[in-house]
Amino acid sequence: MSNDKPGRLRRIWNVLRRPSAKYSLLALTATGFVAGIVFWGGFHTGLEATNTLEFCTSCHEMRDTVYQEYKETVHYKNRTGVRAICSDCHVPREWGPKMVRKAQAAFEIWGKITGDVDTPEKFEAKRMELATHEWARMKASGSRECLNCHNFDAMSAENQKKSNYKRHMEAKTDGKVCIDCHKGIAHHLPKEYRDPDEE
């Protein structure tokens, strides 16, 4: 049995570069590869553009309501200068969950198209429903987006008030997640909201 490896490789190369009716397989493959890179680059650029604060506040429904509330919170302005923007809290970093959230957000645009929340009054009327959906999403993910910046194990007993540190450690032991206790941290609570711990 002869070793005809160079001959086989030469024949394969010839098939790849030999013109077919119009194009060689190599040219088609290269074109597909370049088109894939261009598509992925455009897709990624578009995805990241929809994660900016400017995009999130480009419609008056957000700019005139929750954005104004957020600007009064520690997530916007604080002693360390670290700022969390909309996507830090509302869009997962991991690719799969991010794609699911982006698909959900595409359907949320329906509220804008139909005028469901196009005035501050309409927004307030739906605030409890909108907040409840977001709290449920955050609870289901274990407050994943909060944990990108906050972590029970990184909390310092020396730098927190003793009562806060104690509550955080109890929450960790009890398996609670951030949203269990921190509703209304970046936006006003709906007027209908009642804290279950206070009832």
N, C-alpha and C positions, 0 to 999 in steps of 0.2 A: 504494500500500500504506500503510494508515494505521497509526500507532503506537498500538496499544491496550494498551500495557504496564500502565497503572493499572487498566484494566478486567480484564485477565487476572489480575493479582495479587489484585484484589477477589474474583474468582470462586474462585480457589484458596483464599483465606482463608475464604470462605463454606463451601466443602466441608470444610475442616479443622474449623470450629467448628459446623457444622450437625449436629444430633444424628442419629445413625443409629437403628437399632432401640432402642438403649439409651444409647450413649455416642458422643461426637464423637471423631473421629480425633485431634484435639488432646489431648483428655482421656486417651485411651489412650496416646498418645506420652508425655505428661507423667508418667503413672502408671508406665510402663515405665522412664522415665529415673530417676525417684525410686527405684523398686525396684532398679534397677541400682546406683545409688549406695549404697543400704543394703546390698545383697549384697556389693559390693566392699569397703565399709568393714568389714563383719563378717568377710569372708574375710581381709582384710589384718590386722585386729586379732588374729584367731585365729592367723594365720601368725607374727606377731611374738610372741605369747604363748608359742609353742612354741620360741622362740629365747632364752628367758631362762634364767639359771642356776638359778633356782628350779624351773622346769619340768623341766630336764634332770636335776636331782637329786631330783625328787619321788618316784622309786621307789627302794626300798632297793638294787636291783641296781646302780645307779649311785652312789647316796649312800654305800654301804658299801665300794665298791671303788675305781673310778677317780677319784671325787671326792676321796677321802682322799689318794690319790697326788698328784693335781694340786695340792692345797693346800700341798704341800711343794716346789713348783717355782717357778722365776722367773716363770712365766706368771701365778702367783697373787699372789705377794708379792715386791716388788723395790724397789730404791732409788728409782726414779722414780715409783712408785705407779700405773703403767700395768698394767691387768689384762686379760688375754685370757680370755673365758669360752668355754664349750663351743662355742657357735655360731660364734664367731670362727674356730675351727679346723676345725669339722666341717660348716658350712653355707655354701655360696657366697653372695656378696652379689648377683650378677647374677640377674635374675628367672628366666630359662630354666634355668640350672644349679641354682638354688635349688629350683625346682619338681621337677626330677628327683630331687634329694637328699631332698626331703620325701617323695616317693613311695617311695623306697627305705627311708626311716626308718619309714614306715607298715608296711612288711613286716617290719622288724626288731622291731616290737612283738610279733610272733608268738612270739619267744623269751620274752617276759614272760608272754603268755597261756598258753603251753604249759608254762611252768615250766622251760624249757631252761636258763636262767641265773639261777634264783631263789635260789641260795645262793652264798656266796663260793667254795665248793668247785667248784660247777658252772661258775661264771664262770672260775675259774682253768683248768679243764679245757678251756674253749673260747677262752681268751685268745689263743693263737697264731692260731687260725682268724679270730677277730674282728680282731686286729691286722693280719693279712695282707691281709684285705679292705680295711681302712682305708688301709694303706700303698699298696696298688695304686690305690685311688681318688685318693689324693694325688699319686702318681707320674703317673697319667694326666692330671691337671689341671695338671701342672707346678708342684705345690705352690702353687696359686693362692691358697688362704686364707693361707698363710704370708706370701706376698708383699703381702698387704694391709697388713702392718706392717713386714716386713723386705724389704730390697732391696739387692742386691749394690752398686749404684751409690751408695747412700747410706751404705755402710759406711766408717767412718773408720779410716785406718791408724794415726792417733795414739791413738784410743780403744780399739783392740783389741790384744790381744797380737799380736806380730809373727807368731808361728806360726799363730794363728787367721786373721789377715788374709790371710796367704799361702795357706792352705788354701781360704779363701773365694774368692780371686781365681782359684786353680787350678780350683775347682769351676765357677766362672762360665765360664772358658775351655773347660773340658771339657763344658759343657752339662749339668752336673748340676743337680738341683733339691734343695730343702731336705731332703726326706724321704730322699734317697739317703744322707745322713750323719747325720741327726738323728732316728732312730727312738728312741723311749723318752724323748723330751724332756719330755713332760708326764705320762706314765704309765709304770709299770714295764714293762720288756721281758718277754715271755713266757720262761719258764724254758727252753723248747726253742730259743729264738732263738740263732743263731750268726752273728756278724758275718763276712760273706764276706771282708772285708779282713784279718781276723786269722787266716784259715785257710791 
